[in-house]
Amino acid sequence: MTRRTPSPPSAADRRFLLLQGPHGPFFARLGDLLRAAGAEVWRVGFNRGDEFFWRRRNYVAFRAPFDEWETHLTGLLANLSITDLVLYGDSRPIHATAIRLAKERGLRVHVFEEGYLRPYWITYERDGSNGNSRLMQLDLSTMRAALARPGAEHPAAPVRWGDMREHMFYGALYHFLILTLNHAYPGHLPHREINVTREARLHLRRFLAMPFVRIRRRLAEWRIRRSGFPYHLVLLQLEHDASFRAHSDFASMADFVTLCLDAFARGAAAHHHLVFKAHPLEDGRVPLARLIREGAAARGLSTRVHFVTGGKLAQLLREAASAVTVNSTAAQQALWRGLPVKLLGRAVYDKPEFVSPQPLADFFATPSRPDSRAYSDYRQFLLETSQIPGGFYSSRGRRRALRRVVDMMLAPHDPYVTLLQADAAERQHIRVVS
C-alpha cells in the first residue's frame, strides 16, 4: 500500500515547555533542535541536576515546595503562551499535575519513555505512556489494518548499543549534583521515597560491589544452564519504578514475590524450578535475595527456587519455559521468542492474542503459548509508530533518535493517529478511484 507524502512539519507559533527529562543531555539537545526548527523553547528545572544538564537560555528554576507547583505552572503556561508540554515519564507527581493542567487548556503533551522494545528504541507518545498510553485502547485488528504490510520483516536491532554504562554515569552525576550543590533549591523533593543521600549511598555500594555481583550472577546462570531442569522465569522490577507503582495493584515487590511463590507451590510440576531475575539497575534498597530465600524455605522450595542479580536477560530467556511479570517491558523479549507470558499488572502489550489469561497457578502448570504471528504484527505496529531507534544516554543513541523525533513532535497528531489516519485516507482514496 502506497502512503501519501505528508506536508513538512512547521514550528511556527509553537512554544515548548520542557520539564524533567532523562538524566544527561538529551533534553538539551532536543531543545536545540526545536529552536533550530523555529520554535520557542523553555525549560523548568527542579534541582541542580536539571540546571546543569540544560545550561541554555530560557531556564526557569522552580525552588518552592511541591504544593506551590500547580499555581506556579498555571502562571507559566499563561505568561509564556505555551502550546506544547514535553516530559519524560508521566507518573511522577510534578508531571501528573502538569499533564492535567495542559489537557485542561488543550495543549499538546509530548511524553518520552524508555523503549517498549528496549534497549534499541525509545518511546515517544502523546498524552500518556505505559498504562496511560493510547495503545491500551487499540485492539490488534485495528493495528493490523493500519500496517502497510502485515507480516513484514522488522528492522534489525544494532548488535551493540552501549547505553547502560552512560545511563549509570549520568544518573550518578545527576544525584551527586543534587547531593552537593542543591542549596539553591530548598523546596526540592525527590519523586523517590528515599532521600538523595541514601540513594547516592546505594549507588556507590552497588558500584563498588559490581565485580563480586558479576561473579555471583555468572555462577548462578551457569548452574541454571547446566542443571537441565525446566524453569519459569520471573522478571522482577524496581519497586520504586513509576510503571510498577502506578499501573499495578501491588504495594511492594515483596507482595509480588509472595504471590509467585504461592502459585508456583500450588501449580508447578515437581521437577520444575522458579528463577527470579532482578532488574539490571536494582540497587539493594529492597532485600530481594533474602525475601526470596526465606519465602522459598517456608514453602519447602529451597532447592527449586533461584535468584539471579542483574545482567542481560537473553541467556535466561533462551531456555525458559515461560515468563511472569507485573508489567515489565522485558516481557516483550519473551513474547518475541514465542514464550508464554503471564502479566499481573497493566501494560501496553496486554493483548488477549499473546498474553495468557490463566490464573497464575494454572499458568505454572500448563502455560498457554502466545500467537506469535499476532505479536509480530503488534511489534511491527510499534516500530512504525512510537518506537524510535536510538537511546537517551549514549551520544550515538541520542544522535540517531533526535534525527527523527523533532519531526514527530511537530506533526499534527501522535504517531498512532498519524498511521491510523493515513490508512483511513488511503482506503478512502482507493474507494473513490475504484
HELIX and SHEET records of a PDB file:
HELIX    1   1 PHE A   26  ALA A   36  1                                  11    
HELIX    2   2 ARG A   48  TRP A   54  1                                   7    
HELIX    3   3 PHE A   66  GLU A   68  5                                   3    
HELIX    4   4 TRP A   69  ASN A   79  1                                  11    
HELIX    5   5 PRO A   93  GLU A  104  1                                  12    
HELIX    6   6 ASN A  130  ASN A  132  5                                   3    
HELIX    7   7 ARG A  134  GLN A  137  5                                   4    
HELIX    8   8 LEU A  140  ALA A  146  1                                   7    
HELIX    9   9 ASP A  163  LEU A  181  1                                  19    
HELIX   10  10 ASN A  182  ALA A  184  5                                   3    
HELIX   11  11 VAL A  196  SER A  227  1                                  32    
HELIX   12  12 ALA A  242  ALA A  246  1                                   5    
HELIX   13  13 MET A  253  GLY A  267  1                                  15    
HELIX   14  14 LEU A  288  ALA A  298  1                                  11    
HELIX   15  15 ALA A  314  ARG A  318  1                                   5    
HELIX   16  16 ALA A  331  TRP A  336  1                                   6    
HELIX   17  17 LEU A  360  ALA A  365  1                                   6    
HELIX   18  18 SER A  372  LEU A  383  1                                  12    
HELIX   19  19 SER A  395  LEU A  410  1                                  16    
HELIX   20  20 PRO A  415  VAL A  433  1                                  19    
SHEET    1   A 7 TYR A  59  ALA A  61  0                                        
SHEET    2   A 7 GLU A  40  GLY A  45  1                                        
SHEET    3   A 7 ARG A  15  LEU A  18  1                                        
SHEET    4   A 7 ASP A  84  TYR A  88  1                                        
SHEET    5   A 7 ARG A 108  GLU A 114  1                                        
SHEET    6   A 7 TRP A 121  ARG A 126 -1                                        
SHEET    7   A 7 GLN A 387  PRO A 389 -1                                        
SHEET    1   B 5 VAL A 305  VAL A 308  0                                        
SHEET    2   B 5 HIS A 273  LYS A 277  1                                        
SHEET    3   B 5 TYR A 231  LEU A 235  1                                        
SHEET    4   B 5 SER A 322  THR A 325  1                                        
SHEET    5   B 5 VAL A 341  LEU A 343  1                                        
END                                                                             
